[in-house]
């Protein structure tokens, strides 16, 4: 089981691709939130728990992100990237789409829900995200 602060950091990484969906009409809100999340996640190299506290504050600042985060915490992944299916553990096992992350800094996570979708560029570093293992649950 991972520490609560690690799950908070993973939620902060994973919500970034969803900001356009969460704030479709509020460009400045999503840009500011993405920028602040990237800066807070950058602190993980120095103090993971302090970074998690900043990320938690940002995720709780808006009802849209607070709701998304609650669903993330229930599944350990974005709600649309996790489903019940036939995994190695049998029927009903939680199956999560493959996880991709920024190879420069672990500040952006994207889940590949379809093999036909090309992995995006990390908005912070401008490099294509790469396959990465799931964080321990």
N, C-alpha and C positions, 0 to 999 in steps of 0.2 A: 504494500500500500504506500503510495507516495504522500509526502507531507502536503498539507492543505495549501501552503504557499506555492508549491510546484503546480498544483492544479489551477491556481489563480494565474500564474504565469502562462500556462498553456492556454487558458481561456483568452488571455490578452493577445497571445500570438494568433490564435485561431479566429478571433472575431474580426480581425482586420479585413479579410476578403468579403465580409458580410456588411460592412458599413454602408455601402451604396444601397443595399437592399433595406437596411434598417432606417436610413435617413435619405430617401429618394429625392426629396425636395429641399434638403438642407445641406447644400454643398459645403458651406463654411463649417458647419458642425462636424461633418464627417472628416473633412480635411484636418481640422484642429484636433479631433479625437485621434485620428490615425497618427498624426505627428506626435502627440503627447504619449500615446501608447508606445511608439517606436523609441522615444527618449527614455521612458520608464523601463522598457525591456532592455535597453542598453546598459542599465545599471546592474543587470544580473551578473556581469563579470566581476563586480566589486562587492555587492551585497544582495543576494537573492531575496532575502526576507524583506528588506527595505524596498526593493523593486516590486515585489508582490504587493506590498501595502499601497504603493502608488497606483499600480494597475487596478487593484481592488477598488480604490477610490474612483478611478476613471470609469470602471465598469458599472459602478453604482450611481453614477452622476445622471444618467438618463433612464427613464422607464424602459425604453427599447433595449438598451444594453443590459440592464438588470434582468429583464425577462429572458433575453438570449442566454445570459450567463447561467441563470437557474436551470435552463434546459440543458446547457452544456454540462453542468455539474452532475445532472441526473444520468447522462449517457457517457461522460468522459470524452465526448467529441461533439462537434456540431450536430444538432438534431437531424439534419438531412443527410449526414454522413454516417449515421449509425442506424442499423435496423436489425430486427430479429430475423434470423435465417438459419440455414443449415451450414454451420461452421464445423471445424474439427471436433468441437465438443458435442455436436449433435443438434437436433432440432431445437429452436428457441434460443440458441446462443446469439449474443450480441455480435454482429459483424460490422466492422468499421472500415470505411473506404481507406485506401492507402494514403498515408501521411507524407506530405512533401514539406520541406522547410528551406529557408534561405541558407545557402552554403557559406555566406560571409559572416552572418551573425544570426543566431537562432531567435530572430525577432518576428518572423512571419511564417505562419503555418497555413497550408492549403490541403484540402482532402480531395483526391481525385475520385469523383463519383461516376465517371464514365471514361473508358479508354479512348474515346474519340475526342476528348477535350485536351488540348495542349496545356501543360502546366504554365502558369503565368510567371511574369517577372515579379520579383520582390519590389514593392514600391519604395522601399528605403534605399536599396543598393542597386537596383536595375539589372539584377542577374536572375536567370531562370531558377526557380525552385527545383530542388532535387529530392528523390525518394529518401525518406528517413524513417527509422524505426519509430513505432509508437512509444510514447513515454510509458513507464510502468504504471499500472493501475493499482 
